[in-house]
């Protein structure tokens, strides 16, 4: 295999990769062996027709596509190893010569890692991150737990009030005529939830069980049903049930039921401690983001479009894997959200660009500060990975090839760069 690299504009390059005629012949023979069982030639049983006869009948090109598909991945990988350029995108492949007896030649247009003109990265000024936990926040967190442990009790001695959970029957009319989709029976509705159109739920406040009431509303101009947009309507409603939440008393008994603590005071202290840890973690992440954003804004780089497109696809692929783990296919996601693959690519573009810029400036910091990762740090990281995957650390290291090891060490260097710029940042 031979390789030629031609630099193009905007951090792009064209790799011209040549594979020997002998390797092409092997690939063509492999394609014949793979496909011969499905080829019919008069006078021969399937799979028994000689290759020369098949090529004579269907043309020599019959096996070229499969041969090319077999050769390109391995040849491209070898070209990547041989090239001194740092390639940062998926290749755009074009076959320029494929003919039996001649070398197989194809090109791969790729993006190269752009140079970064690093701006100020030490002493970056950022806003102070607040981490103090207030009593109001502790109370709000405990109230959430009380809500989760609340009982729903039936109410029969009073009318509907805000916040009640009701069950209603309703039927809607426009100009005295019932409209399609405007009727419901035994419909659960929490007053104040905003589940119905504006003005509907408020008019049920004060209504007693079993009493019918006319609810007058006007459909919004942007309502989904075309025939109802902006129309005045009357809903005849009957409240059938009223329920309200009964929150548990805030005492030692409640604390012992929802936590490992026996007293309310101990429980409150633990809630405060957990909130503080959460705030510290969020503040650390926010500080990292703010410092990196400031460095990006003060740096200069020209990112190839192909690099962004590759990161967009990777981001969407990662998202697809996550939702598949939750039992949802991408087709189902697109159906539920009314989107498609191209729309999703557009949605993730800002995220993809930010990820690329962040990585590039951090790699520039690694280089500028000559940040290195020791073998001991690599071993420690594989031990952490082993805990996550519940494996032996030695097994993890065995599974990681030289290329994967380099990537792990590169990622560790990036994290050290993050720590470095945050330690050197100054809060306003």
VOPAGU-2260 file (C-alpha; in pm, 1 decimal, decimal comma):
REM VOPAGU-2260
SITE   aa  ch    i         X         Y         Z
SITE  UNK   A    0       0,0       0,0       0,0
SITE  UNK   A    1     119,8     353,0     -77,0
SITE  UNK   A    2     -10,2     686,4      50,7
SITE  UNK   A    3      -0,2    1042,7     -77,2
SITE  UNK   A    4    -131,7    1338,1     123,3
SITE  UNK   A    5    -249,2    1657,9     -43,7
SITE  UNK   A    6    -328,9    1952,4     186,2
SITE  UNK   A    7    -646,6    2139,7      94,0
SITE  UNK   A    8    -798,7    2464,8     215,6
SITE  UNK   A    9    -968,5    2509,6     553,5
SITE  UNK   A   10    -779,2    2231,8     733,5
SITE  UNK   A   11    -886,7    1962,1     489,4
SITE  UNK   A   12    -668,3    1702,1     316,9
SITE  UNK   A   13    -702,7    1441,2      44,7
SITE  UNK   A   14    -538,0    1103,3     103,0
SITE  UNK   A   15    -468,6     905,8    -213,5
SITE  UNK   A   16    -433,2     540,7    -117,5
SITE  UNK   A   17    -301,4     275,8    -358,2
SITE  UNK   A   18    -341,6     -97,7    -302,3
SITE  UNK   A   19    -143,1    -345,2    -510,7
SITE  UNK   A   20    -295,2    -532,3    -804,2
SITE  UNK   A   21    -224,3    -858,6    -618,9
SITE  UNK   A   22    -432,4    -746,5    -318,0
SITE  UNK   A   23    -711,5    -638,5    -552,7
SITE  UNK   A   24    -706,7    -980,7    -717,7
SITE  UNK   A   25    -739,8   -1150,7    -378,5
SITE  UNK   A   26   -1035,9    -924,4    -294,3
SITE  UNK   A   27   -1206,4    -999,9    -629,0
SITE  UNK   A   28   -1158,9   -1372,8    -572,0
SITE  UNK   A   29   -1298,7   -1330,5    -221,4
SITE  UNK   A   30   -1603,1   -1149,5    -363,2
SITE  UNK   A   31   -1655,7   -1433,9    -612,5
SITE  UNK   A   32   -1636,4   -1697,7    -338,1
SITE  UNK   A   33   -1879,6   -1498,1    -125,6
SITE  UNK   A   34   -2139,5   -1450,5    -401,0
SITE  UNK   A   35   -2107,5   -1759,4    -620,9
SITE  UNK   A   36   -2381,2   -1955,2    -444,1
SITE  UNK   A   37   -2637,9   -1697,1    -549,5
SITE  UNK   A   38   -2529,0   -1677,9    -916,7
SITE  UNK   A   39   -2716,7   -1878,0   -1180,1
SITE  UNK   A   40   -2545,2   -1978,7   -1505,5
SITE  UNK   A   41   -2722,5   -2207,6   -1755,0
SITE  UNK   A   42   -2567,8   -2555,7   -1747,7
SITE  UNK   A   43   -2421,5   -2516,5   -1396,4
SITE  UNK   A   44   -2563,9   -2577,0   -1052,4
SITE  UNK   A   45   -2568,1   -2269,5    -826,7
SITE  UNK   A   46   -2221,3   -2205,8    -688,2
SITE  UNK   A   47   -2044,5   -2424,8    -944,2
SITE  UNK   A   48   -1998,9   -2177,9   -1233,2
SITE  UNK   A   49   -1629,6   -2079,7   -1283,3
SITE  UNK   A   50   -1541,5   -1720,9   -1207,8
SITE  UNK   A   51   -1416,7   -1657,9   -1562,1
SITE  UNK   A   52   -1750,8   -1767,0   -1704,1
SITE  UNK   A   53   -1944,7   -1549,9   -1457,1
SITE  UNK   A   54   -1730,1   -1246,6   -1549,4
SITE  UNK   A   55   -1772,6   -1316,9   -1917,1
SITE  UNK   A   56   -2149,5   -1333,9   -1883,1
SITE  UNK   A   57   -2203,8   -1042,6   -1639,8
SITE  UNK   A   58   -1890,1    -835,7   -1697,9
SITE  UNK   A   59   -1564,5    -816,6   -1501,0
SITE  UNK   A   60   -1712,5    -536,2   -1288,9
SITE  UNK   A   61   -1958,8    -772,3   -1119,2
SITE  UNK   A   62   -1727,1    -827,3    -820,3
SITE  UNK   A   63   -1561,5    -485,2    -808,9
SITE  UNK   A   64   -1797,1    -324,3    -554,7
SITE  UNK   A   65   -1764,6    -606,5    -300,8
SITE  UNK   A   66   -1387,9    -615,1    -357,2
SITE  UNK   A   67   -1362,4    -239,4    -295,9
SITE  UNK   A   68   -1575,1    -263,8      18,8
SITE  UNK   A   69   -1344,0    -537,9     145,6
SITE  UNK   A   70   -1021,9    -346,9      72,9
SITE  UNK   A   71   -1108,4       9,3     176,7
SITE  UNK   A   72   -1148,0     -26,2     558,7
SITE  UNK   A   73    -815,3    -203,2     614,9
SITE  UNK   A   74    -626,3      12,4     364,1
SITE  UNK   A   75    -768,6     329,0     518,6
SITE  UNK   A   76    -670,6     216,4     870,6
SITE  UNK   A   77    -316,3     149,0     750,2
SITE  UNK   A   78    -310,2     493,3     589,7
SITE  UNK   A   79    -414,6     650,2     921,0
SITE  UNK   A   80    -128,8     472,6    1099,8
SITE  UNK   A   81     118,2     573,0     830,3
SITE  UNK   A   82       7,7     934,5     798,2
SITE  UNK   A   83     172,2    1190,5    1023,8
SITE  UNK   A   84    -139,2    1408,9    1009,6
SITE  UNK   A   85    -395,1    1411,6    1294,2
SITE  UNK   A   86    -723,6    1326,4    1123,2
SITE  UNK   A   87   -1038,3    1442,1    1305,5
SITE  UNK   A   88   -1330,3    1343,6    1081,4
SITE  UNK   A   89   -1485,4    1049,7     905,8
SITE  UNK   A   90   -1349,9    1011,4     550,4
SITE  UNK   A   91   -1532,2    1095,1     229,7
SITE  UNK   A   92   -1430,3     802,6       8,6
SITE  UNK   A   93   -1409,2     804,0    -371,0
SITE  UNK   A   94   -1278,1     514,5    -583,0
SITE  UNK   A   95   -1063,1     648,4    -867,5
SITE  UNK   A   96    -930,4     323,3   -1016,8
SITE  UNK   A   97   -1052,2     -34,4    -994,0
SITE  UNK   A   98    -961,1    -275,8   -1271,7
SITE  UNK   A   99    -831,2    -631,6   -1255,7
SITE  UNK   A  100    -456,0    -643,0   -1312,7
SITE  UNK   A  101    -400,9    -282,0   -1200,9
SITE  UNK   A  102    -354,2    -124,0    -856,5
SITE  UNK   A  103    -669,5     -27,8    -671,7
SITE  UNK   A  104    -671,3     346,8    -600,1
SITE  UNK   A  105    -913,2     548,0    -387,7
SITE  UNK   A  106    -912,3     886,4    -218,4
SITE  UNK   A  107   -1027,3     984,7     128,8
SITE  UNK   A  108   -1110,1    1348,2     196,4
SITE  UNK   A  109   -1066,1    1420,7     566,1
SITE  UNK   A  110   -1045,3    1706,0     813,9
SITE  UNK   A  111    -715,8    1773,0     990,4
SITE  UNK   A  112    -687,2    1891,1    1347,5
SITE  UNK   A  113    -683,7    2272,2    1325,3
SITE  UNK   A  114    -417,2    2485,7    1485,9
SITE  UNK   A  115    -529,8    2678,7    1791,0
SITE  UNK   A  116    -408,7    3028,3    1866,8
SITE  UNK   A  117    -451,6    3000,5    2241,3
SITE  UNK   A  118    -568,2    3310,9    2422,7
SITE  UNK   A  119    -544,7    3385,2    2794,2
SITE  UNK   A  120    -584,3    3065,9    2994,5
SITE  UNK   A  121    -421,2    3152,0    3328,3
SITE  UNK   A  122    -589,2    3394,1    3565,2
SITE  UNK   A  123    -921,0    3384,3    3380,1
SITE  UNK   A  124   -1184,6    3587,9    3566,6
SITE  UNK   A  125   -1522,6    3425,2    3630,4
SITE  UNK   A  126   -1826,0    3495,7    3848,8
SITE  UNK   A  127   -1818,8    3356,4    4202,0
SITE  UNK   A  128   -2014,8    3033,7    4237,2
SITE  UNK   A  129   -2251,8    3031,6    4535,4
SITE  UNK   A  130   -2237,2    2707,5    4738,6
SITE  UNK   A  131   -2391,4    2808,4    5072,8
SITE  UNK   A  132   -2707,2    2615,8    5159,4
SITE  UNK   A  133   -2992,6    2825,7    5301,5
SITE  UNK   A  134   -3262,2    2716,1    5545,0
SITE  UNK   A  135   -3519,8    2784,8    5273,3
SITE  UNK   A  136   -3347,5    2531,0    5045,3
SITE  UNK   A  137   -3342,5    2270,3    5322,6
SITE  UNK   A  138   -3712,1    2331,4    5389,8
SITE  UNK   A  139   -3794,7    2307,2    5017,3
SITE  UNK   A  140   -3608,4    1974,2    4988,9
SITE  UNK   A  141   -3789,4    1831,9    5291,8
SITE  UNK   A  142   -4123,4    1957,6    5154,8
SITE  UNK   A  143   -4054,7    1758,9    4835,5
SITE  UNK   A  144   -4013,0    1447,0    5048,2
SITE  UNK   A  145   -4336,0    1526,6    5231,9
SITE  UNK   A  146   -4510,3    1561,3    4893,0
SITE  UNK   A  147   -4377,1    1219,9    4787,7
SITE  UNK   A  148   -4515,2    1069,2    5107,5
SITE  UNK   A  149   -4847,7    1254,5    5104,8
SITE  UNK   A  150   -5181,8    1070,0    5117,5
SITE  UNK   A  151   -5468,5    1150,8    4885,3
SITE  UNK   A  152   -5789,5    1170,1    5086,0
SITE  UNK   A  153   -6144,9    1198,8    4956,3
SITE  UNK   A  154   -6323,5    1526,6    5030,3
SITE  UNK   A  155   -6703,4    1539,8    5050,2
SITE  UNK   A  156   -6777,6    1832,5    5282,1
SITE  UNK   A  157   -6658,5    2127,4    5075,9
SITE  UNK   A  158   -6639,9    2255,6    4715,5
SITE  UNK   A  159   -6332,9    2246,7    4488,1
SITE  UNK   A  160   -6035,2    2461,0    4581,1
SITE  UNK   A  161   -5705,4    2532,4    4408,5
SITE  UNK   A  162   -5466,2    2237,1    4412,9
SITE  UNK   A  163   -5741,3    1974,1    4447,3
SITE  UNK   A  164   -5733,7    1654,8    4243,4
SITE  UNK   A  165   -6073,7    1617,7    4082,1
SITE  UNK   A  166   -6255,8    1372,5    3857,9
SITE  UNK   A  167   -6492,1    1542,9    3612,4
SITE  UNK   A  168   -6729,8    1478,7    3323,9
SITE  UNK   A  169   -6734,9    1746,8    3056,0
SITE  UNK   A  170   -6871,7    1822,5    2711,2
SITE  UNK   A  171   -6775,1    2121,6    2499,2
SITE  UNK   A  172   -6996,3    2326,9    2265,9
SITE  UNK   A  173   -6918,4    2597,4    2009,7
SITE  UNK   A  174   -7220,8    2804,5    1902,5
SITE  UNK   A  175   -7440,2    2550,4    2081,7
SITE  UNK   A  176   -7303,9    2253,6    1883,0
SITE  UNK   A  177   -7091,4    1980,8    2043,2
SITE  UNK   A  178   -6753,0    1944,6    1875,3
SITE  UNK   A  179   -6541,6    1635,7    1814,6
SITE  UNK   A  180   -6295,5    1553,1    2092,6
SITE  UNK   A  181   -6467,2    1787,6    2336,3
SITE  UNK   A  182   -6621,7    1521,2    2560,2
SITE  UNK   A  183   -6471,6    1330,7    2849,9
SITE  UNK   A  184   -6596,5    1111,9    3134,3
SITE  UNK   A  185   -6425,2    1037,2    3465,9
SITE  UNK   A  186   -6139,6    1264,8    3361,9
SITE  UNK   A  187   -5871,8    1323,2    3630,1
SITE  UNK   A  188   -5782,4    1693,5    3656,6
SITE  UNK   A  189   -5563,8    1867,6    3915,0
SITE  UNK   A  190   -5677,5    2225,3    3959,5
SITE  UNK   A  191   -5393,8    2465,5    3882,9
SITE  UNK   A  192   -5196,7    2213,7    3677,9
SITE  UNK   A  193   -5251,9    2404,9    3353,1
SITE  UNK   A  194   -5353,6    2082,9    3177,9
SITE  UNK   A  195   -5659,5    2246,6    3020,0
SITE  UNK   A  196   -5681,3    2566,0    2815,4
SITE  UNK   A  197   -5639,6    2895,9    3008,6
SITE  UNK   A  198   -5936,3    2992,7    3225,5
SITE  UNK   A  199   -6090,0    2643,8    3243,9
SITE  UNK   A  200   -5959,1    2511,1    3573,7
SITE  UNK   A  201   -6010,5    2834,3    3768,9
SITE  UNK   A  202   -6385,2    2825,5    3695,8
SITE  UNK   A  203   -6417,5    2489,1    3874,5
SITE  UNK   A  204   -6303,3    2641,9    4204,5
SITE  UNK   A  205   -6603,6    2664,7    4436,9
SITE  UNK   A  206   -6804,5    2396,2    4254,3
SITE  UNK   A  207   -6958,7    2122,6    4472,7
SITE  UNK   A  208   -6963,4    1750,5    4396,8
SITE  UNK   A  209   -7251,1    1653,7    4169,7
SITE  UNK   A  210   -7325,5    2008,9    4059,8
SITE  UNK   A  211   -7310,5    2097,7    3687,7
SITE  UNK   A  212   -7143,4    2423,9    3589,5
SITE  UNK   A  213   -7091,6    2606,1    3259,0
SITE  UNK   A  214   -6725,3    2686,2    3198,6
SITE  UNK   A  215   -6677,9    2963,5    2940,2
SITE  UNK   A  216   -6343,3    2974,7    2761,5
SITE  UNK   A  217   -6185,6    3092,8    2436,9
SITE  UNK   A  218   -5948,5    2862,4    2250,0
SITE  UNK   A  219   -5601,2    3013,2    2188,4
SITE  UNK   A  220   -5519,6    3137,5    1837,0
SITE  UNK   A  221   -5239,4    2877,8    1817,9
SITE  UNK   A  222   -5458,1    2584,5    1927,2
SITE  UNK   A  223   -5371,9    2258,6    1748,2
SITE  UNK   A  224   -5723,3    2199,9    1611,3
SITE  UNK   A  225   -5767,1    2439,4    1319,7
SITE  UNK   A  226   -6147,1    2456,5    1349,1
SITE  UNK   A  227   -6128,6    2566,0    1715,4
SITE  UNK   A  228   -5859,2    2836,1    1695,5
SITE  UNK   A  229   -5983,2    3157,4    1860,8
SITE  UNK   A  230   -6337,4    3018,9    1907,9
SITE  UNK   A  231   -6547,3    3083,1    2219,7
SITE  UNK   A  232   -6672,0    2761,9    2379,4
SITE  UNK   A  233   -6889,8    2647,6    2668,0
SITE  UNK   A  234   -6803,6    2330,4    2859,1
SITE  UNK   A  235   -7077,8    2171,9    3066,3
SITE  UNK   A  236   -6888,1    2018,0    3358,5
SITE  UNK   A  237   -6981,8    1800,5    3653,8
SITE  UNK   A  238   -6743,0    1744,0    3943,9
SITE  UNK   A  239   -6767,2    1378,0    4049,5
SITE  UNK   A  240   -6480,2    1348,9    4299,1
SITE  UNK   A  241   -6256,7    1577,6    4502,1
SITE  UNK   A  242   -5931,3    1466,7    4662,2
SITE  UNK   A  243   -5669,3    1664,1    4848,5
SITE  UNK   A  244   -5317,2    1585,9    4957,9
SITE  UNK   A  245   -5257,8    1532,4    5325,3
SITE  UNK   A  246   -4893,3    1596,3    5406,1
SITE  UNK   A  247   -4729,9    1400,3    5689,0
SITE  UNK   A  248   -4648,6    1590,4    6007,0
SITE  UNK   A  249   -4293,1    1723,9    6017,0
SITE  UNK   A  250   -4168,7    1540,6    6324,0
SITE  UNK   A  251   -3931,3    1268,4    6443,4
SITE  UNK   A  252   -4167,4     995,1    6323,0
SITE  UNK   A  253   -4161,0    1135,5    5969,2
SITE  UNK   A  254   -3779,8    1159,6    5979,8
SITE  UNK   A  255   -3744,7     796,6    6090,9
SITE  UNK   A  256   -3979,9     677,5    5813,5
SITE  UNK   A  257   -3802,4     854,0    5525,7
SITE  UNK   A  258   -3441,2     827,6    5643,4
SITE  UNK   A  259   -3198,7     631,2    5858,4
SITE  UNK   A  260   -3220,0     895,2    6132,9
SITE  UNK   A  261   -3434,3     886,4    6445,4
SITE  UNK   A  262   -3482,6    1259,9    6492,3
SITE  UNK   A  263   -3595,9    1545,2    6270,9
SITE  UNK   A  264   -3288,4    1747,5    6365,7
SITE  UNK   A  265   -3052,7    1473,2    6244,2
SITE  UNK   A  266   -3253,8    1432,0    5924,2
SITE  UNK   A  267   -3243,3    1806,8    5853,8
SITE  UNK   A  268   -2866,4    1811,0    5907,6
SITE  UNK   A  269   -2823,1    1522,5    5660,9
SITE  UNK   A  270   -3042,0    1697,8    5401,9
SITE  UNK   A  271   -2829,8    2011,0    5443,3
SITE  UNK   A  272   -2509,1    1808,9    5404,4
SITE  UNK   A  273   -2636,0    1637,7    5085,8
SITE  UNK   A  274   -2748,4    1970,4    4938,7
SITE  UNK   A  275   -2406,2    2118,7    5014,4
SITE  UNK   A  276   -2231,1    1830,1    4837,7
SITE  UNK   A  277   -2464,3    1867,0    4539,7
SITE  UNK   A  278   -2405,3    2243,1    4524,0
SITE  UNK   A  279   -2027,9    2196,0    4545,7
SITE  UNK   A  280   -2037,6    1947,0    4260,0
SITE  UNK   A  281   -2260,4    2173,1    4047,5
SITE  UNK   A  282   -2042,8    2474,9    4125,4
SITE  UNK   A  283   -1728,3    2284,6    4024,6
SITE  UNK   A  284   -1886,2    2184,4    3691,2
SITE  UNK   A  285   -2017,2    2539,0    3634,5
SITE  UNK   A  286   -1675,1    2685,0    3714,4
SITE  UNK   A  287   -1506,3    2447,9    3467,5
SITE  UNK   A  288   -1758,7    2540,2    3197,4
SITE  UNK   A  289   -1717,0    2912,3    3262,5
SITE  UNK   A  290   -1335,7    2899,6    3249,6
SITE  UNK   A  291   -1330,8    2688,5    2931,8
SITE  UNK   A  292   -1589,0    2917,8    2769,0
SITE  UNK   A  293   -1375,4    3222,0    2851,2
SITE  UNK   A  294   -1065,0    3058,8    2703,2
SITE  UNK   A  295   -1254,9    2959,0    2387,4
SITE  UNK   A  296   -1378,8    3316,6    2343,7
SITE  UNK   A  297   -1022,7    3448,3    2372,7
SITE  UNK   A  298    -873,4    3186,9    2136,3
SITE  UNK   A  299    -878,1    3153,2    1759,7
SITE  UNK   A  300    -927,5    2838,1    1550,8
SITE  UNK   A  301   -1077,0    2741,7    1215,9
SITE  UNK   A  302   -1283,0    2425,4    1254,9
SITE  UNK   A  303   -1341,3    2220,5     937,5
SITE  UNK   A  304   -1707,6    2153,1     859,0
SITE  UNK   A  305   -1632,0    1780,5     824,6
SITE  UNK   A  306   -1504,6    1775,8    1183,4
SITE  UNK   A  307   -1827,8    1931,9    1308,6
SITE  UNK   A  308   -2038,1    1688,7    1100,8
SITE  UNK   A  309   -1848,4    1391,5    1246,7
SITE  UNK   A  310   -1904,7    1517,7    1602,3
SITE  UNK   A  311   -2274,9    1578,0    1527,9
SITE  UNK   A  312   -2318,1    1218,1    1412,3
SITE  UNK   A  313   -2127,6    1089,9    1715,7
SITE  UNK   A  314   -2347,6    1295,7    1948,6
SITE  UNK   A  315   -2665,4    1162,1    1787,4
SITE  UNK   A  316   -2528,7     804,4    1797,7
SITE  UNK   A  317   -2453,4     842,4    2169,3
SITE  UNK   A  318   -2806,0     973,4    2226,2
SITE  UNK   A  319   -2949,9     678,7    2030,7
SITE  UNK   A  320   -2761,5     432,4    2250,9
SITE  UNK   A  321   -2891,1     600,2    2566,3
SITE  UNK   A  322   -3256,6     591,0    2463,9
SITE  UNK   A  323   -3221,5     232,6    2336,8
SITE  UNK   A  324   -3106,6     136,0    2686,4
SITE  UNK   A  325   -3439,9     279,9    2802,4
SITE  UNK   A  326   -3627,6      60,4    2552,3
SITE  UNK   A  327   -3698,5     329,9    2292,3
SITE  UNK   A  328   -3589,0     308,9    1929,3
SITE  UNK   A  329   -3488,6     613,3    1725,7
SITE  UNK   A  330   -3785,2     556,9    1493,6
SITE  UNK   A  331   -4016,9     572,6    1794,8
SITE  UNK   A  332   -3839,3     884,5    1923,6
SITE  UNK   A  333   -3879,1    1057,0    1586,8
SITE  UNK   A  334   -4247,1     960,2    1577,2
SITE  UNK   A  335   -4315,5    1089,3    1929,8
SITE  UNK   A  336   -4126,2    1416,3    1882,6
SITE  UNK   A  337   -4218,5    1487,2    1519,8
SITE  UNK   A  338   -3850,6    1516,7    1428,0
SITE  UNK   A  339   -3613,1    1324,1    1201,2
SITE  UNK   A  340   -3240,7    1244,7    1182,8
SITE  UNK   A  341   -3150,4    1562,2     993,7
SITE  UNK   A  342   -3342,3    1781,5    1239,8
SITE  UNK   A  343   -3169,1    1611,8    1531,1
SITE  UNK   A  344   -2830,2    1673,1    1368,9
SITE  UNK   A  345   -2918,7    2042,3    1349,3
SITE  UNK   A  346   -3028,7    2049,5    1712,5
SITE  UNK   A  347   -2700,8    1902,9    1839,8
SITE  UNK   A  348   -2475,6    2122,9    1624,3
SITE  UNK   A  349   -2413,1    2391,9    1893,0
SITE  UNK   A  350   -2329,4    2117,3    2142,0
SITE  UNK   A  351   -2096,7    1950,0    1889,0
SITE  UNK   A  352   -1915,4    2274,5    1813,2
SITE  UNK   A  353   -1869,3    2353,0    2183,2
SITE  UNK   A  354   -1733,9    2004,7    2251,1
SITE  UNK   A  355   -1480,7    2037,5    1968,9
SITE  UNK   A  356   -1366,6    2385,1    2076,2
SITE  UNK   A  357   -1337,1    2277,0    2439,5
SITE  UNK   A  358   -1124,1    1978,0    2347,8
SITE  UNK   A  359    -901,2    2181,3    2116,8
SITE  UNK   A  360    -823,2    2455,9    2368,5
SITE  UNK   A  361    -760,7    2199,9    2644,5
SITE  UNK   A  362    -525,0    2005,4    2418,2
SITE  UNK   A  363    -347,8    2335,5    2348,9
SITE  UNK   A  364    -313,6    2392,8    2725,4
SITE  UNK   A  365    -170,3    2040,8    2766,8
SITE  UNK   A  366      89,2    2120,4    2502,4
SITE  UNK   A  367     166,1    2469,2    2632,3
SITE  UNK   A  368     208,4    2357,6    2992,7
SITE  UNK   A  369     380,4    2030,1    2893,9
SITE  UNK   A  370     129,4    1832,9    3100,5
SITE  UNK   A  371     217,5    1463,7    3121,2
SITE  UNK   A  372      50,0    1154,6    3263,0
SITE  UNK   A  373     254,5     898,1    3452,5
SITE  UNK   A  374     224,0     521,2    3429,6
SITE  UNK   A  375     105,6     521,9    3791,5
SITE  UNK   A  376    -178,5     759,6    3702,8
SITE  UNK   A  377    -275,0     533,0    3413,6
SITE  UNK   A  378    -280,5     229,8    3646,8
SITE  UNK   A  379    -497,5     422,6    3895,9
SITE  UNK   A  380    -742,1     511,0    3617,0
SITE  UNK   A  381    -768,1     147,2    3503,5
SITE  UNK   A  382    -841,3      49,4    3864,4
SITE  UNK   A  383   -1124,0     304,3    3867,8
SITE  UNK   A  384   -1252,3     164,5    3537,8
SITE  UNK   A  385   -1232,6    -187,3    3681,0
SITE  UNK   A  386   -1460,0     -85,6    3969,9
SITE  UNK   A  387   -1714,0      64,7    3729,1
SITE  UNK   A  388   -1719,9    -245,7    3506,7
SITE  UNK   A  389   -1678,7    -486,8    3800,4
SITE  UNK   A  390   -1368,6    -644,4    3653,8
SITE  UNK   A  391   -1012,1    -703,7    3763,0
SITE  UNK   A  392    -785,2    -409,0    3686,8
SITE  UNK   A  393    -532,7    -635,6    3519,5
SITE  UNK   A  394    -805,7    -764,2    3285,8
SITE  UNK   A  395    -898,8    -407,7    3195,2
SITE  UNK   A  396    -537,8    -328,0    3109,9
SITE  UNK   A  397    -514,4    -644,1    2899,2
SITE  UNK   A  398    -826,3    -544,9    2705,4
SITE  UNK   A  399    -690,3    -198,5    2629,1
SITE  UNK   A  400    -458,4    -203,1    2328,3
SITE  UNK   A  401    -180,1      47,6    2272,1
SITE  UNK   A  402    -414,0     282,1    2085,1
SITE  UNK   A  403    -675,8     269,4    2363,6
SITE  UNK   A  404    -406,9     323,6    2628,2
SITE  UNK   A  405    -288,6     637,5    2446,2
SITE  UNK   A  406    -646,4     765,6    2438,0
SITE  UNK   A  407    -696,0     703,8    2811,1
SITE  UNK   A  408    -371,6     887,4    2889,8
SITE  UNK   A  409    -471,9    1170,8    2657,7
SITE  UNK   A  410    -806,4    1201,5    2838,7
SITE  UNK   A  411    -626,4    1206,3    3174,6
SITE  UNK   A  412    -401,2    1485,3    3046,9
SITE  UNK   A  413    -710,4    1680,0    2938,5
SITE  UNK   A  414    -858,7    1645,8    3288,0
SITE  UNK   A  415    -531,6    1767,3    3438,9
SITE  UNK   A  416    -551,7    2068,0    3205,4
SITE  UNK   A  417    -905,6    2137,5    3330,3
SITE  UNK   A  418    -784,6    2121,3    3691,2
SITE  UNK   A  419    -494,4    2351,9    3603,5
SITE  UNK   A  420    -702,7    2627,6    3442,6
SITE  UNK   A  421    -965,4    2614,3    3720,4
SITE  UNK   A  422    -699,4    2634,7    3993,9
SITE  UNK   A  423    -554,5    2938,2    3817,5
SITE  UNK   A  424    -890,2    3108,5    3758,2
SITE  UNK   A  425    -991,4    3413,7    3961,4
SITE  UNK   A  426   -1341,9    3476,3    4090,9
SITE  UNK   A  427   -1479,8    3826,7    4045,3
